[in-house]
Amino acid sequence: MFFEYSLKTKFREELIDISSQIRESLEKSKVLEGIIVVFTPHTTSAITINENADPSVKKDIIKFLNEKIPSNYDFSHYEGNSDAHLKSSFFGPSLTLIVKNGKLILGTWQGVYFCEFDGPKSRNFYVKVIRG
């Protein structure tokens, strides 16, 4: 089954927990065993897994990325968002997750995040649940 989600990001850079939307897709699909693919079609966003218990982890990730890939670097790309393209490539546009006994397998502290690196924008991401 295929699901499409939209969101509006609020900041130039932010990590938004989308775990609930993925679980919702799994529940609607009624798949008990299989995989889930989560994908964003945007070249300045990404999908990742990380801790979702302490919000300072998201801040630390963004701070680290901005130190290592600053927006004011002398990039050639005329749109001025090369840093966002690099950050997106660093994480990647998709994830594959495992489904067992109708449950998404994630660690105790893990959440799935939509990563915005060029906002604020209207964005989409897709969830494909595959019976296996």
N, CA, C and O of each residue as an XYZ file, in Angstrom:
528
protein
N       0.838     -1.186      0.000
C       0.000      0.000      0.000
C       0.879      1.244      0.000
O       1.986      1.246      0.539
N       0.365      2.287     -0.610
C       1.104      3.525     -0.813
C       0.373      4.679     -0.124
O      -0.844      4.818     -0.241
N       1.136      5.502      0.595
C       0.562      6.636      1.306
C       1.387      7.883      1.022
O       2.614      7.825      0.947
N       0.702      9.006      0.867
C       1.367     10.288      0.643
C       1.017     11.232      1.783
O      -0.137     11.336      2.197
N       2.043     11.919      2.281
C       1.842     12.889      3.357
C       2.430     14.230      2.953
O       3.437     14.296      2.249
N       1.792     15.287      3.403
C       2.275     16.651      3.183
C       2.561     17.284      4.528
O       1.919     16.974      5.532
N       3.526     18.166      4.529
C       3.804     18.943      5.726
C       4.354     20.289      5.323
O       4.887     20.461      4.227
N       4.219     21.234      6.219
C       4.769     22.567      6.014
C       5.850     22.771      7.061
O       5.589     22.746      8.263
N       7.057     22.970      6.584
C       8.153     23.204      7.527
C       8.145     24.676      7.940
O       7.691     25.545      7.196
N       8.655     24.930      9.135
C       8.591     26.279      9.687
C       9.918     27.021      9.632
O       9.951     28.251      9.648
N      11.019     26.264      9.567
C      12.342     26.871      9.670
C      13.219     26.438      8.492
O      12.884     25.500      7.769
N      14.333     27.126      8.311
C      15.272     26.736      7.253
C      15.764     25.318      7.483
O      15.886     24.532      6.544
N      16.045     24.998      8.736
C      16.535     23.660      9.067
C      15.785     23.144     10.287
O      15.718     23.802     11.325
N      15.225     21.956     10.134
C      14.538     21.338     11.263
C      14.369     19.850     10.997
O      14.365     19.401      9.851
N      14.232     19.106     12.073
C      13.946     17.682     12.005
C      12.558     17.475     12.600
O      12.303     17.845     13.746
N      11.665     16.882     11.812
C      10.269     16.700     12.208
C      10.006     15.210     12.363
O      10.226     14.435     11.432
N       9.541     14.814     13.528
C       9.245     13.403     13.800
C       8.018     12.977     12.987
O       6.926     13.517     13.166
N       8.210     12.005     12.096
C       7.118     11.499     11.266
C       6.783     10.040     11.610
O       6.129      9.348     10.830
N       7.230      9.589     12.764
C       6.983      8.204     13.186
C       5.498      7.884     13.248
O       5.089      6.783     12.878
N       4.684      8.824     13.708
C       3.246      8.551     13.848
C       2.588      8.348     12.483
O       1.696      7.509     12.350
N       3.012      9.097     11.475
C       2.450      8.913     10.141
C       2.836      7.546      9.565
O       2.043      6.908      8.873
N       4.046      7.112      9.856
C       4.496      5.801      9.372
C       3.709      4.694     10.072
O       3.272      3.739      9.430
N       3.533      4.822     11.368
C       2.730      3.836     12.099
C       1.279      3.825     11.613
O       0.654      2.769     11.520
N       0.759      4.997     11.307
C      -0.605      5.102     10.770
C      -0.708      4.353      9.435
O      -1.681      3.637      9.196
N       0.284      4.517      8.580
C       0.305      3.812      7.295
C       0.335      2.306      7.499
O      -0.375      1.564      6.820
N       1.153      1.863      8.431
C       1.250      0.433      8.721
C      -0.089     -0.105      9.224
O      -0.540     -1.166      8.791
N      -0.714      0.623     10.129
C      -2.003      0.193     10.678
C      -3.060      0.086      9.581
O      -3.808     -0.890      9.532
N      -3.124      1.088      8.701
C      -4.099      1.070      7.608
C      -3.842     -0.077      6.629
O      -4.779     -0.630      6.054
N      -2.568     -0.429      6.444
C      -2.215     -1.476      5.476
C      -2.564     -2.873      5.971
O      -2.783     -3.783      5.172
N      -2.614     -3.042      7.292
C      -2.880     -4.333      7.931
C      -1.796     -5.386      7.628
O      -2.032     -6.587      7.759
N      -0.615     -4.916      7.222
C       0.510     -5.815      6.964
C       1.096     -6.260      8.302
O       1.326     -5.439      9.190
N       1.332     -7.552      8.438
C       1.896     -8.096      9.671
C       3.402     -8.337      9.566
O       4.125     -8.203     10.553
N       3.868     -8.688      8.384
C       5.302     -8.941      8.164
C       5.691     -8.279      6.849
O       4.994     -8.425      5.845
N       6.806     -7.550      6.855
C       7.246     -6.931      5.612
C       8.222     -5.803      5.862
O       8.949     -5.782      6.855
N       8.216     -4.863      4.928
C       9.083     -3.697      5.048
C       8.292     -2.443      4.698
O       7.254     -2.491      4.038
N       8.819     -1.339      5.160
C       8.263     -0.030      4.834
C       9.392      0.810      4.249
O      10.492      0.872      4.798
N       9.099      1.448      3.132
C      10.039      2.392      2.543
C       9.455      3.787      2.724
O       8.293      4.031      2.400
N      10.271      4.696      3.245
C       9.879      6.098      3.418
C      10.789      6.914      2.509
O      12.009      6.755      2.535
N      10.186      7.795      1.699
C      10.951      8.518      0.681
C      10.491      9.966      0.589
O       9.296     10.250      0.676
N      11.439     10.882      0.412
C      11.122     12.271      0.108
C      11.680     12.598     -1.279
O      12.829     12.272     -1.573
N      10.869     13.247     -2.142
C      11.314     13.534     -3.499
C      12.044     14.872     -3.648
O      12.256     15.330     -4.770
N      12.421     15.492     -2.561
C      13.023     16.823     -2.609
C      14.549     16.729     -2.458
O      15.048     15.926     -1.669
N      15.275     17.541     -3.206
C      16.742     17.475     -3.199
C      17.377     18.254     -2.051
O      18.600     18.254     -1.905
N      16.564     18.910     -1.244
C      17.109     19.625     -0.081
C      16.429     19.175      1.213
O      16.370     19.924      2.188
N      15.920     17.953      1.206
C      15.371     17.350      2.421
C      15.864     15.913      2.482
O      16.482     15.418      1.540
N      15.587     15.251      3.595
C      16.075     13.883      3.779
C      15.185     13.170      4.787
O      14.298     13.767      5.398
N      15.448     11.871      4.944
C      14.771     11.046      5.937
C      15.844     10.347      6.754
O      16.810      9.830      6.193
N      15.685     10.326      8.082
C      16.665      9.656      8.930
C      16.002      9.083     10.178
O      14.849      9.388     10.485
N      16.747      8.255     10.882
C      16.342      7.727     12.191
C      17.305      8.291     13.222
O      18.516      8.330     13.004
N      16.750      8.729     14.350
C      17.600      9.147     15.457
C      16.779      9.168     16.732
O      15.604      8.801     16.737
N      17.409      9.599     17.807
C      16.740      9.630     19.108
C      15.568     10.601     19.091
O      15.658     11.697     18.537
N      14.457     10.177     19.715
C      13.298     11.070     19.789
C      12.877     11.366     21.226
O      11.779     11.871     21.456
N      13.739     11.057     22.193
C      13.401     11.317     23.591
C      13.880     12.696     24.047
O      13.166     13.388     24.773
N      15.063     13.094     23.636
C      15.656     14.359     24.070
C      15.721     15.313     22.877
O      16.480     15.062     21.941
N      14.940     16.406     22.886
C      14.917     17.336     21.757
C      16.259     18.008     21.480
O      16.464     18.540     20.389
N      17.169     17.994     22.441
C      18.467     18.619     22.203
C      19.286     17.849     21.169
O      20.210     18.407     20.577
N      18.962     16.580     20.945
C      19.674     15.807     19.914
C      19.438     16.436     18.545
O      20.376     16.570     17.759
N      18.201     16.823     18.250
C      17.899     17.466     16.964
C      18.681     18.772     16.826
O      19.232     19.058     15.763
N      18.728     19.557     17.889
C      19.478     20.816     17.864
C      20.956     20.559     17.635
O      21.602     21.283     16.878
N      21.499     19.532     18.285
C      22.917     19.201     18.122
C      23.231     18.765     16.695
O      24.274     19.128     16.151
N      22.339     17.994     16.090
C      22.550     17.555     14.705
C      22.614     18.769     13.783
O      23.527     18.881     12.964
N      21.661     19.667     13.913
C      21.628     20.857     13.057
C      22.843     21.744     13.317
O      23.444     22.261     12.375
N      23.206     21.923     14.569
C      24.387     22.736     14.901
C      25.651     22.145     14.275
O      26.452     22.871     13.685
N      25.826     20.843     14.404
C      27.000     20.178     13.840
C      27.031     20.324     12.316
O      28.067     20.655     11.741
N      25.891     20.075     11.669
C      25.836     20.196     10.212
C      26.176     21.607      9.751
O      26.892     21.786      8.766
N      25.662     22.613     10.463
C      25.935     23.998     10.078
C      27.394     24.379     10.272
O      27.919     25.213      9.534
N      28.053     23.782     11.251
C      29.484     24.035     11.435
C      30.310     23.380     10.336
O      31.288     23.959      9.862
N      29.922     22.183      9.933
C      30.687     21.426      8.937
C      30.323     21.789      7.499
O      31.159     21.704      6.600
N      29.055     22.199      7.287
C      28.577     22.560      5.945
C      27.876     23.920      6.056
O      26.647     23.981      6.025
N      28.636     24.994      6.181
C      28.015     26.310      6.376
C      27.353     26.846      5.101
O      27.815     26.591      3.989
N      26.276     27.584      5.286
C      25.562     28.150      4.136
C      26.366     29.256      3.455
O      26.141     29.546      2.280
N      27.297     29.876      4.174
C      28.056     30.983      3.600
C      29.368     30.540      2.946
O      30.205     31.381      2.617
N      29.555     29.240      2.756
C      30.725     28.730      2.043
C      30.650     29.222      0.596
O      29.559     29.504      0.101
N      31.760     29.326     -0.068
C      31.811     29.857     -1.434
C      31.371     28.800     -2.462
O      32.170     28.340     -3.278
N      30.081     28.426     -2.404
C      29.521     27.457     -3.344
C      29.257     28.128     -4.691
O      29.102     29.347     -4.764
N      29.206     27.334     -5.746
C      28.946     27.847     -7.095
C      27.464     27.876     -7.452
O      27.049     28.667     -8.299
N      26.678     27.039     -6.829
C      25.249     26.908     -7.158
C      24.553     28.252     -6.982
O      24.624     28.855     -5.912
N      23.882     28.720     -8.029
C      23.329     30.073     -8.040
C      22.142     30.280     -7.107
O      21.841     31.420     -6.752
N      21.461     29.209     -6.698
C      20.284     29.380     -5.839
C      20.639     29.676     -4.385
O      19.770     30.073     -3.609
N      21.890     29.490     -4.009
C      22.311     29.790     -2.645
C      21.923     28.745     -1.616
O      21.909     29.034     -0.420
N      21.607     27.531     -2.061
C      21.217     26.494     -1.114
C      22.055     25.213     -1.267
O      21.588     24.113     -0.970
N      23.280     25.377     -1.727
C      24.155     24.205     -1.887
C      24.365     23.466     -0.580
O      24.475     22.240     -0.563
N      24.420     24.208      0.514
C      24.572     23.540      1.809
C      23.409     22.583      2.055
O      23.603     21.496      2.599
N      22.203     22.982      1.659
C      21.029     22.123      1.842
C      21.120     20.874      0.973
O      20.732     19.791      1.412
N      21.622     21.005     -0.240
C      21.807     19.842     -1.114
C      22.810     18.863     -0.507
O      22.600     17.650     -0.536
N      23.889     19.393      0.036
C      24.914     18.527      0.648
C      24.367     17.824      1.891
O      24.604     16.632      2.086
N      23.646     18.552      2.721
C      23.069     17.954      3.928
C      22.073     16.859      3.565
O      22.030     15.810      4.209
N      21.275     17.108      2.532
C      20.330     16.101      2.055
C      21.064     14.846      1.590
O      20.657     13.728      1.906
N      22.144     15.038      0.841
C      22.924     13.893      0.362
C      23.581     13.139      1.511
O      23.731     11.918      1.454
N      23.963     13.855      2.536
C      24.604     13.250      3.707
C      23.683     12.219      4.360
O      24.128     11.135      4.736
N      22.393     12.562      4.493
C      21.426     11.659      5.116
C      20.747     10.735      4.116
O      20.544      9.556      4.404
N      20.398     11.251      2.960
C      19.728     10.459      1.938
C      18.224     10.660      1.932
O      17.643     11.080      2.932
N      17.592     10.356      0.798
C      16.170     10.634      0.626
C      15.229      9.545      1.125
O      14.013      9.732      1.103
N      15.774      8.391      1.581
C      14.866      7.302      1.936
C      15.421      6.417      3.044
O      16.609      6.442      3.367
N      14.512      5.638      3.608
C      14.837      4.622      4.622
C      14.006      3.388      4.352
O      12.909      3.466      3.800
N      14.541      2.254      4.745
C      13.783      1.012      4.735
C      13.659      0.539      6.178
O      14.653      0.461      6.900
N      12.442      0.227      6.593
C      12.152     -0.189      7.957
C      11.541     -1.579      7.947
O      10.934     -1.983      6.956
N      11.694     -2.307      9.031
C      11.196     -3.677      9.134
C       9.884     -3.702      9.920
O       9.716     -2.994     10.913
N       8.961     -4.542      9.442
C       7.687     -4.777     10.119
C       7.670     -6.226     10.575
O       7.913     -7.142      9.789
N       7.380     -6.422     11.859
C       7.270     -7.776     12.412
C       6.067     -7.820     13.342
O       5.909     -6.951     14.199
N       5.221     -8.829     13.176
C       4.013     -8.978     13.986
C       3.153     -7.706     13.981
O       2.564     -7.339     14.998
N       3.091     -7.048     12.831
C       2.266     -5.855     12.683
C       2.823     -4.609     13.332
O       2.139     -3.589     13.408
N       4.069     -4.679     13.806
C       4.693     -3.540     14.497
C       5.935     -3.079     13.743
O       6.676     -3.880     13.173
N       6.135     -1.781     13.759
C       7.345     -1.189     13.209
C       8.493     -1.467     14.169
O       8.383     -1.183     15.362
N       9.590     -2.017     13.667
C      10.726     -2.295     14.540
C      11.623     -1.058     14.598
O      12.286     -0.700     13.624
N      11.624     -0.427     15.749
C      12.508      0.693     16.069
C      13.012      0.477     17.489
O      12.340     -0.150     18.307
N      14.194      1.000     17.772
C      14.716      0.936     19.125
C      13.891      1.799     20.067
O      13.118      2.650     19.628
N      14.058      1.575     21.350
C      13.289      2.281     22.383
C      13.301      3.795     22.201
O      12.273      4.449     22.373
N      14.448      4.349     21.859
C      14.589      5.802     21.785
C      14.540      6.333     20.356
O      14.733      7.530     20.143
N      14.289      5.476     19.381
C      14.355      5.896     17.985
C      13.046      6.465     17.462
O      11.956      6.034     17.839
N      13.193      7.452     16.577
C      12.088      8.003     15.818
C      12.555      8.230     14.397
O      13.755      8.305     14.132
N      11.606      8.340     13.485
C      11.920      8.618     12.082
C      11.665     10.101     11.841
O      10.625     10.635     12.224
N      12.625     10.753     11.204
C      12.561     12.197     11.011
C      12.574     12.604      9.553
O      13.322     12.056      8.743
N      11.731     13.576      9.233
C      11.832     14.317      7.986
C      12.810     15.446      8.272
O      12.612     16.213      9.215
N      13.852     15.556      7.479
C      14.888     16.573      7.678
C      14.721     17.681      6.648
O      14.852     17.445      5.447
N      14.439     18.858      7.106
C      14.331     20.035      6.244
C      15.640     20.807      6.315
O      16.132     21.108      7.403
N      16.206     21.129      5.147
C      17.450     21.886      5.103
C      17.342     23.167      4.278
O      18.334     23.879      4.120
N      16.140     23.475      3.744
C      15.990     24.635      2.876
C      14.595     25.256      3.027
O      13.998     25.698      2.046
N      14.097     25.284      4.230
C      12.748     25.769      4.462
C      12.696     27.251      4.734
O      13.687     27.968      4.596
N      11.521     27.692      5.124
C      10.290     26.916      5.240
C       9.686     26.625      3.865
O       9.760     27.444      2.949
N       9.088     25.442      3.747
C       8.523     24.993      2.472
C       7.355     24.043      2.722
O       7.176     23.526      3.825
N       6.574     23.831      1.680
C       5.588     22.761      1.665
C       6.285     21.542      1.096
O       6.893     21.610      0.028
N       6.199     20.435      1.801
C       6.945     19.229      1.429
C       6.022     18.024      1.401
O       4.928     18.040      1.964
N       6.492     16.980      0.731
C       5.802     15.696      0.691
C       6.774     14.600      1.084
O       7.986     14.724      0.909
N       6.222     13.537      1.610
C       6.985     12.305      1.745
C       6.027     11.150      1.526
O       4.816     11.279      1.705
N       6.586     10.037      1.142
C       5.782      8.879      0.749
C       6.158      7.679      1.601
O       7.312      7.506      1.992
N       5.164      6.863      1.876
C       5.349      5.652      2.658
C       4.794      4.490      1.835
O       3.626      4.499      1.446
N       5.628      3.505      1.576
C       5.214      2.301      0.846
C       5.354      1.120      1.796
O       6.451      0.813      2.264
N       4.238      0.466      2.075
C       4.232     -0.710      2.947
C       4.179     -1.932      2.038
O       3.289     -2.068      1.198
N       5.165     -2.823      2.229
C       5.302     -3.989      1.360
C       5.175     -5.258      2.195
O       5.952     -5.495      3.120
N       4.199     -6.049      1.855
C       3.994     -7.328      2.542
C       5.153     -8.250      2.167
O       5.561     -8.320      1.008
N       5.670     -8.952      3.168
C       6.804     -9.830      2.863
C       6.812    -11.078      3.575
O       7.721    -11.888      3.391
